[in-house]
Amino acid sequence: MSRYIHIADGRNRDAVVVFTNQKKNPLVYFVTQDKKKIRNQRVLKSGDKCSYETLIKQFKSADGLTSALIKGDPEIDLKLTGKYIRSTSRVFINQNMQPVYRVNINEQIFSPDGTLKEERIPKETISNISTENPIRPSGKLFPKVEIYNKFVFAKKYQLFHTNGLTFDFLYQIASDLHEKNSMMLVGAGPKGTEPLVFQDGGKSYRAFLEGRIKNDTYILLLHLSNLEIKAIA
């Protein structure tokens, strides 16, 4: 599904353009003996009564559970196991496998060596990609051959023009990045220094623009990262 983003270039020109994620069809796929494609189907593995935690409590110990598994199949619910799943909803449960209705969500911050650095209530985030302040280039360029050793990219979106004027606008951005063989860090907010938030309550991402051109065509990609690779001291 396409959405809109407000973006500016290095010449302080701005425009509202479309962005979307492009899904590629897999090059390799499985087929049956008669050459028919195989499709994935979500299947229910077991219910809460067959979970490891419930079975351990039921049979008192790991040895008791082992004996029960040898004698029978307590981990299988013949009425539920194998049923097709079409839609699901997330439910929070407690240690007794009972639904809970009031939860406190905490955000954990870890240092590069894996030590818990901070635990806090998650900050409320508001979408900032289509406001009166456009996404702005920071001026910081990262060579393509080096950037993949610095950041872990979680998502990627492609930007599209909506008319002839926005075509020229995006083509010029892509051309500048193509000539420098680099990615440009971009940011939101009045000064263009804030991370990008794509939906209310969503995650914050650092964003990098990549541009490629070929003759009169272009591709402009927005790479998103929320994890930086750092060496452990």
Salt bridges, closest charged atoms under 4 A:
ASP9 OD2 - ARG13 NE 2.86
ASP14 OD2 - HIS6 NE2 2.68
GLU107 OE1 - ARG120 NE 3.22
GLU118 OE1 - ARG120 NH1 3.87
ASP176 OD2 - ARG11 NH1 3.43
GLU210 OE2 - LYS144 NZ 3.21
GLU210 OE2 - ARG212 NE 2.98
GLU210 OE1 - HIS223 NE2 2.68
GLU228 OE1 - ARG206 NH2 3.13
